[in-house]
Amino acid sequence: MPILVIFAAVIASVLIWLLRAHYTVKQLKEIDQDTKGLQRKAKSAFENIIGTPLQRVNDVRLAAVILMIQIVRTGSPITASEKTRILELMENPLEIQTISATFERAWRYTQERRPFSLVADPLLPLFREKLTGEERVQLVEMLTKVASAHSAPSELQREALVRLKRRLTAGKPELATSRTGSFG
């Protein structure tokens, strides 16, 4: 009989401990949900000061290679024909001397199945600052060539290229009215 009492006490202790652990985890999840906004703001403030790795890229040719790799990694793994096309474009028109090293460096900035815009958006200010209008069009053409190296560009790739072209060629937004004008 004492063995049954001890066994029941152990089982009851384990159940009480499990319930308390479950309650604690539930409370932590609620706190985490309540502070999501603060977590994003803290991350955003840190990134505003330091910048993301992509925002720290200051070589236009490296940035172009990053986008060429990401446009094909967005939908599927990179194929041999796509890699060959990227390497050809790195040689001519980009005229990169250290093709292999630059390709490896650019590869580290990309991620398989990552949305293209998450890579392209941080690089847009660099392209707008350093490239002429004609060079911007050439960049989009290079990306299109890479996207169509293996097969026709997918819908996702076409949409990404159209969005990039629109954002690259867009100028600074201007207010339609003056703040000092009459409103009546």
Sequence and secondary structure as in RCSB ss.txt:
>XXXX:A:sequence
MPILVIFAAVIASVLIWLLRAHYTVKQLKEIDQDTKGLQRKAKSAFENIIGTPLQRVNDVRLAAVILMIQIVRTG
SPITASEKTRILELMENPLEIQTISATFERAWRYTQERRPFSLVADPLLPLFREKLTGEERVQLVEMLTKVASAH
SAPSELQREALVRLKRRLTAGKPELATSRTGSFG
>XXXX:A:secstr
 HHHHHHHHHHHHHHHHHHHHHHHHHHHHHHHHHTHHHHHHHHHHHHHHH  TTTT   HHHHHHHHHHHHHHTT
S   HHHHHHHHHHHHTTS  S HHHHHHHHHTT  TT  HHHHHHHHHHHHHHH  HHHHHHHHHHHHHHHTSS
SS  HHHHHHHHHHHHHHH      SS TTS   
